[in-house]
Amino acid sequence: MAVKQRLQPHEHGAVSEFLDLLERQLEGRVFQTLLFGSKARGDSTPDSDIDI
């Protein structure tokens, strides 16, 4: 699954790990995942979370 470059390298790694775990746990039932919120819009602050 693609993750936009709006994430910092450590965030990208954490999201990739989470998505891999999600796909393994749900055994092929994941149709789509989306990044939304301030990270997706590109207007995040240091206190912003990652919305998936």
SEDREN-320216 format. One record per residue: x, y, z of N, C-alpha, C, O, CB in turn. Coordinates in steps of 0.05 Angstrom, whole numbers, plus 5000, padded with zeros to 4 digits. Last residue first. Glycine has a CB too. Layout:
XYZXYZXYZXYZXYZ/...
//
This chain:
488951425202488851225181486051105181485450925165491050995185/492351985223489651865220489651675196490251755173487552095216/497052145269496752025242494051895241493551705256499151825236/497152785303497252495302496952405273496652565255494952365320/501053365317499053225302499352925304501652815305499053315273/504953665341503153525359501053355344499353225357501753715377/507553925299509053725314507253555333507953335340511253845330/502253945250504054075269505553855283504953625280502454265289/500153915180500453805207502453975224504054125213501453525206/498354005129498454225147498654135176497554255195495954395144/497553605091500153745092500253975110502054145108500853825064/493253275089492953545077495653695075495953875059490953705093/495152835116494452805088494253085074494953105051491752655086/495753065167498152945153497552925124499352975107498752665165/490553225180492553425175495053315162496353455146493453555201/486352725148487052925168489353105160490053125137487652785194/488552075126486852315124487652505146489452445162483852235126/490151525087491251715106489551965103489052065081494351785099/486750905080487051185073488451345095487851295119484351305066/486350265051486950435074487550715064488650755043489350315091/482149745026483550005022484150125049482550095068481750195005/480949215040480449315013482149565007483249584986477549365008/482748685077483148975076482849055046484548975030485949065088/482648145079480048285079480248585079478248725080478448205104/487347865084486347935058483748075057482648125035486147695042/487447785144487647585124486447655097484547515088486547325134/487848115187485148105173485247925149483247905134484348385166/493148065202491047995221488347955207486747795216490848215242/495848245156496247975166493947885184492947665182498947945181/494048775153493548585130493848295139492248125131495348655107/495948975202493148975196492448775174490548625176492249255188/501548925193500248775215497248755210496048545213500748905242/502149295151502849015147501548835168500448625162505948985149/500449765177498849655154499549365149497749205142499349825129/504549815216501749785224500049665201498449485206500550055232/509049885182508849655201506049605209505149375210510649715226/507550365158508050125142507849875159506549675151510750135128/507450705202505050665187505350405170503450245169504350905169/512950695217510850605236508250535221506950345228510350815257/515350905171516050635180513850525199513150295196518650635194/513151415171512651245148513150955156511650775149514451315124/515351615217512451585215511751385193510051215196511051855211/520751645203519951475225516951425225516051205234520851595252/520452025158521351745155520551555178519751335172524351745152/514052375160516952365166517852075163516151885165517552475195/509352425107510152325132513152335135514652315116509252025136/508352565056507752775076508652685104508552835123504852845076/508652185017511152285028510752515048512652645055513052375006/503651675026504651925015507052025030507451955053502452145016/504151005016503851205037505151455026507351455016505351115064/501050444985502550684983502050875007499750905015502050824957/501749765000500050005000501850255000503850265013498150005024/
//
